[in-house]
Amino acid sequence: MGYYTVWVRSLSYRGHDPLTYSWDTDLTPGTIVQIPLQRERILGFIEKQVAKPSFATKPMSRVYDLPQLPAPLLQLAPWLRDFYATNLGTVSSLLLPAAFTEKSVAESPKVVVSKALTPILTPLTKEQNNVVQNITKPDTYLLHGRTGSGKTRVYVELAQRTLAGGKSALVLTPEISLTSQLANTFQQAFGEQVVILHSQLTPAQRQKVWLQILNTQIPLVVIGPRSTLFSPLKDIGLIVIDEAHEPAYKQEQAPYYHARTVASELARLHGASLIIGSATPAIGDYFLAEQRAKPILTMTELARTDLKHDPTAVQIIDLKDRSQFTRSQQLSTPLVEAIHASLGRGEQALVYLNRRGTARVVFCENCGWQALCPHCDLPLVYHADSGQFRCHTCGHHEPMATSCPNCGHPSVLFKTFGTKAITEEVQRLFPGARVQRFDTDNLKAERFEQHYDAVKQGDVDILVGTQLLAKGLDLPKLSSIGVVLADSSLSVPDFSAQERTYQLLSQVLGRVGRGHVEGHAVIQTYHPESPLIEAAVKQDYASFYRTEIAERKMFHFPPFYYLLKLSTRRATYKSAETAAFKLKDEIAAKLPGLEIDGPIPSFYEKFQGKFQVQLVLRSSQRSKLLEAIHLLPSGWTYDIDPVNLL
């Protein structure tokens, strides 16, 4: 009789240590088993064999005749548990499917390649070749390539070399809308060796793909979102994070991991190369690459050298100048004319609105003045119940201004508009055009990934949408872009607002001028003189980075300080605030030296009928924040290393 510690896949198991079970034959680490836990039978995996314990143990229910989980995945599990201060059951739920059916195990598929595939690839450009030649050994590489420079071609080349060396490649993408585009490119190169994972698969489909990866003995290219990191892929030689700046790489529920951080540890365990690719690298990624002397590889030229066009013409429209809005209240005359011109040439137009803006942010429509926190330099938010402006990071508050302190105008509350209203306006202005809206409100049949081929072929004349249309898409017929309100994401009261605004503007401008057809962009803003908007238009990342990194350092934000967001939800605001003050005092007493902001209302102050309040902790030592997590009473949730504080 053998005794084994087992990682159990159950969200109801909150313990930090594996449980001990018995089995009558020898088992190796990584073996997938079924075990009894309370009244359920659940999946688990063997950690190791141990001596007979002093307490009674239950036998396992079943040992599956499947390959063991890869050793690096077994090593990743305890790292995840400790690094994100979470429990064993939560981590195991990332690594294993919910359950197996008899049929799924019996019919678990394998990838069988009928013959070796020799990819027929377009030649590398000089810049692409330089990048590939500089990736000489396992390490972390930051690939800073402008939109249209051909980063995907570099990924394919690196994957080919990886597979030729007998190892697998993992390619992460932030959105399902990009998965199909990336998958098509890789499938053309590697055929049956490409495996696709995405969030729209049914549980049965995901289980089938998971078992396929586990069973397959040949090198694979696995493409999918952040959860793909936990697939049972063996012998990984390459991990690519495409569009690495995207917030979608941050898990918004326990264990709140960030794919980039996990990928770095997984690459270390496999001895693999990690490629962090973006046209607009995250401030933290660029800073860490500089600090740790990691290679920063740049690509500044368009990959399409066969088609030469003038640079994209960019017009900046001052929203305060209403003489520019003769045909529409929302769309300026130059934007309307640019769309007309595109349609006249049989090309496409995109009307972009960043809908993260909120009507609660204080903003003067006349001069563009905005109320800012004197301590955090972040936008203040208007709370109608108290008639106050409040900072959602440090809690600073002040009486509402009845008129603009800058110009004296009486209307200071800015009201935004959404994509549905913009779509109706576009349809009014262009009644004969085929208009389609893409945003997070789309039903499944309306989502962009369902219409990607039609859009790419030109079956849609005008696209109206939000952030998902700004991300990595290559639409050959797209020639004009209108940014309805460039300032909306600047109105978000968060330390990441400047960075997100720069990234989104740069990315959306990158959808045109990619070498297919001539591009024309119209940017509507209340701040036409803004250095940030100028930097985005000129693709001047260096200028933006210098300004933003200085502000982050001054106001104690990442990457100079680590953050921990603590939240509680109560029946009344007063009870939530009281609980927060009590916890704040306890943490301050037990962990002196931490900076603690709050209590403050959460950005979404009321949720499901309850009031939400948060504390924000900062420290130059991440370990101190992990200690704070262990002090939390019941009724509190935490997010360590949040990408925003909303």
Secondary structure, DSSP 8 states (H G I E B T S, - for coil): -EEEEEEE--TT---SS-EEEEESS---TT-EEEEEETTEEEEEEEEEEE---SS--EE-SEE-SS----HHHHHHHHHHHHHTT--HHHHHHHHS-S---HHHHHT------SS----------HHHHHHHHH--SSSEEEEEE-TTS-HHHHHHHHHHHHHHTT-EEEEE-S-HHHHHHHHHHHHHHHGGGEEE--TTS-HHHHHHHHHHHHH--S--EEEESGGGGGS---SEEEEEETTTT-GGGB-SSTT--BHHHHHHHHHHHHT-EEEEEESS--HHHHHHHHHTT--EEEE-S-S-TT------EEEEEETT-GGG-SS-SSS-HHHHHHHHHHHHTT-EEEEE--TT--TTBBB-TTT--B-B-TTT--B-EEETTTTEEE-TTT--EEE--SS-TTT--S--B-----HHHHHHHHHHH-TTS-EEEESTT--GGGSHHHHHHHHHHT--SEEEESGGGGSS---TTEEEEEES-TTGGGGS-STTHHHHHHHHHHHHHTTS-SSSS--EEEEEES-TT-HHHHHHHTT-HHHHHHHHHHHHHHTT-TTSSEEEEEEEEESSHHHHHHHHHHHHHHHHHHSTT-EEEEEEEEEEEEETTEEEEEEEEEES-HHHHHHHHTT--TTEEEEES-S---
